[in-house]
Amino acid sequence: MMAEPVLELKSVERHYVQGPRKLTILNGADFTLQRGEMVAMVAPSGTGKSTLLHTAGLLERPDGGDVILSGRACGRLSDDERTAIRRNDIGFVYQFHHLLPEFSALENIMMPQLIRGLSKPEASKRAAQLLDYMQIGKRAQHRPAELSGGEQQRVAIARAVANAPLVLLADEPTGNLDPATASYVFDALEALVRQSGLAAMIATHNHELAARMDRRVTLAEGKVVPL
Ligand SMILES: Nc1ncnc2c1ncn2[C@@H]1O[C@H](COP(=O)(O)OP(=O)(O)OP(=O)(O)O)[C@@H](O)[C@H]1O
């Protein structure tokens, strides 16, 4: 397959000011994610993985440099413009599922599609397909509290890809799960990425899962480097 960059970080800077001190978290970070690629981000706590994912996912604006999505410079756009792009082109999965507790699994996956403007029948059909794909079709009407941890994370992954984003970003998506469940959830995530040609960057402390991805990177002195 020809290399086709879907996400590029170019000389990204991110600083936090804490009282008199300026903390530099990203210091000219460069990174390219190709279509169809799964990359593990493995780095010690506090080195800036979440900052990197939030910047790549247009949740935070870089203090310098830019984030390019499918050739379009997006990092420095206004909050409204970044939100619009994020809704369609970026899927996010967190360590904690963040599903809406009062809605069923199916409705949680319909939600981003309805916000995007799809009709209820269209959104429901795709949500049901994604639940089947994640092998939890029978749990469609369950609320998050009625699902196991592994099932909740599979719903969260299905929700993240509901709008067929370009990029999936995940911040310790299996961090709350026991090793067997983590492996099972990762199987579903991997199958989804492989089948759809999505690109994914996944922060994890789990070396076994990292070993299953195409490449591994870490953060060193504010830069993304191969591991
Ligand atoms: N809003 C903020 N204001 C000030 N400092 C911050 C802010 N957000 C993060 N930091 C600091 O930036 C550093 C990187 O934080 P980040 O959350 O990106 O780390 P991480 O590698 O994801 O850690 P973990 O694996 O523990 O989640 C930390 O030292 C943190 O204290």
The ligand as a MOL file (V3000), in Angstrom:
LIG
                    3D

  0  0  0     0  0            999 V3000
M  V30 BEGIN CTAB
M  V30 COUNTS 31 33 0 0 0
M  V30 BEGIN ATOM
M  V30 1 N -3.5040 21.9090 32.3930 0
M  V30 2 C -2.2790 21.6900 32.8800 0
M  V30 3 N -1.6240 22.6460 33.5830 0
M  V30 4 C -0.3840 22.4200 34.0390 0
M  V30 5 N 0.3120 21.2750 33.8700 0
M  V30 6 C -0.2970 20.3000 33.1820 0
M  V30 7 C -1.6220 20.4440 32.6530 0
M  V30 8 N -1.9350 19.3010 32.0180 0
M  V30 9 C -0.8700 18.4700 32.1490 0
M  V30 10 N 0.1060 19.0750 32.8490 0
M  V30 11 C 1.4210 18.4890 33.1650 0
M  V30 12 O 2.0190 18.0590 31.9590 0
M  V30 13 C 2.6970 16.8280 32.1400 0
M  V30 14 C 2.2120 15.8270 31.0980 0
M  V30 15 O 0.8470 15.5090 31.3700 0
M  V30 16 P 0.0820 14.3620 30.5450 0
M  V30 17 O -1.2630 14.2250 31.1530 0
M  V30 18 O 0.1720 14.6740 29.1020 0
M  V30 19 O 0.9850 13.0940 30.9030 0
M  V30 20 P 0.7850 11.5520 30.5530 0
M  V30 21 O 2.0820 11.0970 29.9630 0
M  V30 22 O -0.4340 11.3640 29.7470 0
M  V30 23 O 0.6200 10.9060 31.9800 0
M  V30 24 P -0.2790 9.6580 32.4810 0
M  V30 25 O 0.3000 8.4430 31.8340 0
M  V30 26 O -0.0530 9.6780 33.9550 0
M  V30 27 O -1.6840 9.9490 32.0840 0
M  V30 28 C 2.4610 16.4020 33.5730 0
M  V30 29 O 3.6180 16.7000 34.3060 0
M  V30 30 C 1.2900 17.2480 34.0090 0
M  V30 31 O 1.3830 17.5460 35.3770 0
M  V30 END ATOM
M  V30 BEGIN BOND
M  V30 1 1 1 2
M  V30 2 1 2 3
M  V30 3 2 2 7
M  V30 4 2 3 4
M  V30 5 1 4 5
M  V30 6 2 5 6
M  V30 7 1 6 7
M  V30 8 1 6 10
M  V30 9 1 7 8
M  V30 10 2 8 9
M  V30 11 1 9 10
M  V30 12 1 10 11
M  V30 13 1 11 12
M  V30 14 1 11 30
M  V30 15 1 12 13
M  V30 16 1 13 14
M  V30 17 1 13 28
M  V30 18 1 14 15
M  V30 19 1 15 16
M  V30 20 2 16 17
M  V30 21 1 16 18
M  V30 22 1 16 19
M  V30 23 1 19 20
M  V30 24 2 20 21
M  V30 25 1 20 22
M  V30 26 1 20 23
M  V30 27 1 23 24
M  V30 28 2 24 25
M  V30 29 1 24 26
M  V30 30 1 24 27
M  V30 31 1 28 29
M  V30 32 1 28 30
M  V30 33 1 30 31
M  V30 END BOND
M  V30 END CTAB
M  END
